[in-house]
């Protein structure tokens, strides 16, 4: 009876895998015995020389118990340690390692297949692997055999005759350590309709997917076929991400980087595999692959190149239509260029490269143009170069259909004052504030500060406290919503060079002086007495700057301008501050 019980529970000294009270000597035997939702426990370090297949609709948890599960299949014909044709496998609490295989081609630690039926890969997967936060999966096989590639997780098509992998899903919370590819979606997998059937790869926050930094062509995430990717964690290797097909969203605090000092340009022409190194992201249009590539970078993502670029795009000349790149979208994050630069994109178009936010450190080449030339066109964005904390030039990229137009040559006098108007709305910069004239008592003009940006066709007085003479410029305001005019403003824009007005005053020093001329320089402003004025027309008007409608804030800025008469070419002129007038009171300089 005791002997019979012992046999029934399958207890043997060399068996390391346990389900409940039953023990098994191979992963395949444990997979076959496990029911939906059961956990297989690894009791000690173990070597499996056969590999396993999961092809049943059940959810199995493989708890490694802090131990190492090694697949050593030197003489086995299969090139996959674990093949998931259907079902869900979660690996936790330990290390799984693939060390050797006699096959001279692709060697996968875990390979998933999907189906060609209508299965939602994201929400109801058909085959799935989950790498928990406390799990490490390694594929360190010997690469001395010609053409051999060592991958940790791959997704393959159902068969060469059925090039789909509907419902296949990968979730990584832990660590993947690869000799060649950390995660690969095979290049024969085509796009499905709807796209939700396509394979789904989710690299979660905290995950670290890395490949050999020194081996040319070693990639953390390789989207060769068509799949949807969401990356929140780290992808690093000789190349962090290489995409020939699918949709990739790089979000939140994701890190995509190259750890390679090599600079190997991407090579196309119908070649298979990865032919690059040193760039964080490589996007390749290749006629032999599914294409329809869209890469979006948002949030606080960090894209960092080393030997080459942060983003490198290359195009096979034979590609067209669906096999090309759809879009490279930079909506946020930071791109740090490698030694070759930040971005290189071939044959760029407005539709392909869309940059709405974020920052780029390093040069960018779009087609055969530099960033400066590209930004000047209708590129979908504009850029401003600033210095970062380390003193390096950083290109800050903002949304807009072109580089920001500027209104230039705005004069500020020695009192830090100037008048301004423009046909366009503008964005104030520096420490300057804009003031509208909202009240006149016969001697003093009360000024009220207006909004940060100045509406088109609005006359204002510019002021910088403790200012000095300067020539400044403002960016044109490009937002669709028009700015509202300040109410009851008595300052008029100088929209014409020749006007016929009465009771007009212009700025001299820190006061307004009566002006009898008819010529106004462009982008200036003047004060005209209100039609209901009953206080007379003084020769000079003092300025009262009222902050938040409190007229006591700043009053009667000190006047420093004097009138100087001089003769030039036999004519008498009067200089007042920055302006020169003839005897008729017209500005001539």
Beta strands, then each sheet from edge to edge (+ up, - down):
strand 1: 17-19
strand 2: 22-24
strand 3: 39-42
strand 4: 46-48
strand 5: 52-63
strand 6: 68-73
strand 7: 80-92
strand 8: 94-101
strand 9: 106-113
strand 10: 127-131
strand 11: 135-139
strand 12: 149-156
strand 13: 168-172
strand 14: 175-178
strand 15: 181-185
strand 16: 199-203
strand 17: 208-211
strand 18: 219-223
strand 19: 227-231
strand 20: 234-237
strand 21: 239-243
strand 22: 245-250
strand 23: 255-258
strand 24: 281-285
strand 25: 291-297
strand 26: 302-304
strand 27: 311-315
strand 28: 325-330
strand 29: 334-336
strand 30: 343-345
strand 31: 353-355
strand 32: 359-361
strand 33: 364-366
strand 34: 369-370
strand 35: 381-387
strand 36: 393-399
strand 37: 406-412
strand 38: 417-420
strand 39: 426-427
strand 40: 433-440
strand 41: 444-449
strand 42: 453-454
strand 43: 460-463
strand 44: 470-476
strand 45: 491-493
strand 46: 504-508
strand 47: 511-515
strand 48: 525-528
strand 49: 540-547
strand 50: 550-555
strand 51: 563-568
strand 52: 571-576
strand 53: 579-582
sheet 1: 2+ 1- 3+ 5+ 7+ 9+ 12+ 15+ 18+ 21+ 24+ 27+ 30+ 33+ 34-
sheet 2: 2+ 1- 3+ 5+ 7+ 10+ 13+ 16+ 19+ 22+ 25+ 28+ 31+
sheet 3: 4+ 6+ 8+ 11+ 14+ 17+ 20+ 23+ 26+ 29+ 32+ 36- 35+
sheet 4: 37+ 44- 39+ 42-
sheet 5: 38+ 43- 40+ 41- 49- 47+ 46- 48+ 45-
sheet 6: 38+ 43- 40+ 41- 49- 50+
sheet 7: 51+ 52- 53+
end
